[in-house]
Amino acid sequence: MKTVLKDAFVDGWFDQGSLHKARQLLLELLAMRLDAPSDIRERVETCTDAALLDKWFRRAVNAKSISEVFAD
């Protein structure tokens, strides 16, 4: 029988790790494709919304300007 442990601390730790990786990947993509100013880098580094990071990443893949990525 397989035991599955559910722990809020561990889940939160994994969530934070996923957010950190998503931020890191987005910043790397922006560095390769577009010139992201420091305020944009800070915005990415402080974002805690995984869906928003994903949205920005998807936009950044084909965006021709930084404003296309972060337009609301």
Buried (B, 14 or more C-beta within 10 A) or exposed (E): EEEEEEEEEEEEEEEEEEBEEBBEEBBEBBEEBBEBEEEBBEBBEEBEEEEBBEEBBEBBEEBEEBEEBBEE
